[in-house]
Amino acid sequence: MLDASVLLAARVLGTLVFGTAWVGKLRHHDEFVAVVSNYRLMPPKLVTPTAWLVIALEMLVTLSLASGIGLQGGALLAICALSIFAVAMAINLARGRSHIDCGCFQSALRQKLSPAHILRNILLAIALTPLLVSNVAAISWPQMLNGLATGVVLFVLYLALDRLLALGDFATTDRKRVA
């Protein structure tokens, strides 16, 4: 059985990642629908319903991970979503379509698809995997503080990586304009 602080850290990380993702997608809904369309993985009639479905599923994951209600189902849904997003990115990269926005909406900076985004999703899925097999009924105060702090630090590192990826795209675009 895993330490309760590890499980709490995974819940906090997942809650913050998926929570900020659906909030960003709602704030920039029209742009998100355009991103879903740009992936070219479904008929145009299904693009808007798919965008709403992604937002609803991310909300459900956030609620499950934050509350602990249906935790294993929420973790499974999160892992499946991350895997589907990674496959969609890989398909577009294989098609040579790296110029489209990844659709993550974690920041105002647009991000072109890259293998780093696929790796990021895989690592997030791995981080959530312990929630599939373990559930803790009791947690001590030190474990709670450790889990909360670790989850927040992991999220801050995730955001830093997200910004670095976006800035790398921005720098590449800026160099192309100067050349």
N, C-alpha and C positions, 0 to 999 in steps of 0.2 A: 504494500500500500504506500502511495506517495505521501510525502509531507503535505499537510493541509495548506501551508503557505505557497507551495508550488501550484496547487490547484486554484487557489485564490488569485495568484498572479496571472494565471492563464485566463481566468474569468475576467479580471480587470482589463487585461490587454485586449481580449476579444470584444468586451463591451465598448471600450473606447474606440477601437478601430472601426467596428461596425456602426457604432453610434455616430461618429463624425462622418462616416461615409454616407449614411442615408440622409443626414442633415444637409450635407453638401449637395447631394443629388436633388433634394427637394428645393434648396435655394437656387440651384441652377438647372431646374428641370428641363427646360427647352434644350439647353446644351447637352444634357445627359441623353435625351431622346436622340439628338443628332449623333452623339457618340455611339449609341447602340446601333443606329442606322449605318454608321461608318464601318462597323465591324463586318457588315454584309454577310451575316450568318443566317438570316431569316427573311421571309417575304416582308415587303414594306408594311402590309396591313398588321403585322404582328409586332412591329417595332415599339409603338407606344404602349400597348399592353405589357410587353416584356419589360420595358423600363419601369412601369409601375409595379410589376411583379418583383423585380430586383429590389426596389425600395421597400416593398412590403416584407420581403424575406429578410432584408437587413434589419428592419425594425423588429421583426420577430426574434431574430438571433440576439439583438441587443437586449430585448426584454427578458429572454430566457437566461442569458448569461448574467445579467445584472441581478435578476431576482432569484435565480437558482431553480425556478419552476421549469420542469422539463429540461433540465440541464443537459443531459446526455443527448436528447433530441436536438436541442439548440446547438450544441457543439457539433453534432453530425451535420446539421444544416449548414453551419458556418464552414466546415471543412469541405463539404460538397460545393458550396458557392465559390470558395477560393479555388477549388480544383477546376470548376467550370470556367471561371474567369481566366485562369492560367492557360487552359486549353484554347479558349477563344483568342487569347493573345498569341499563343504559339501558332495557331492556324494563320493569323494575319501576318505574323513575322515570316512564316514559311511562304506566304504569298508575296513577300517583299513590301508589305504595307506597314512599315514602321512609323510612317509619318502621322498616323492617326493618334488622337489622344487616348490614353489608357482608360479614362473614365473613372478614375479613382476618386476624384473630387475631394482630396484631403487638403488641397491648398488652392489658391487662386492661380498658381502657375500651371500651365498645361504641360502634360508630360507625354512625349512620344513613347510608343511601345518599345520595349527593350527586353533582352533576356533577364536583366536585373529585376524587372517587374514580375516575371514568372518565378524567379528564385524567391523573391519576397513573399509571394503567395504561398509557395511551398513551405517556406520557413514558418509562416503564420499558421498554416494548417498543422504542421508538426507541433508547434507550441500549444495548439488546442487539443491535440490528440489525448493527453492524459485525462481530459474531462470525459472522454468516452468510456473509460474503464473504472474511474474512481469517483467516489462521492464521499464527502466528509460531513458527518453529522455535527461534530463538535470541533471547535477551533479555539486555541488559547489566544490570549491578547498578544503575546509576542509573535505568534504565527500570523495573526491577523494583520498586525502592523507590518511585518516582513512581507507578507503577500501583497498587501495594498501598495507598499512602497516599490516593490519589485515590479508589479504590474504597471504602475505609473512610469517608472524609469524605462521599462521596455517600450512603452508607448511613446515616450519622448525620443528614444533612440529610433523608433519606427518613423516618427515625424521628421527627425533629422535626416534620415536616409531618404525619405520622400522629398525633402527640400533639396538635398544634394542631387538627386536624380533630375528633378525639375530644373535646377540651376545648370546642370550639365547640358540639358537640352537648350536652355536659354543661351548659354555661352556658345554652343555650336551654331545656333541660329544667328546670333549676333556676329560671330566671325564670318559667316557666309554673307551677311549684309555688307560688312566692311570690305571683303575681298572683291 
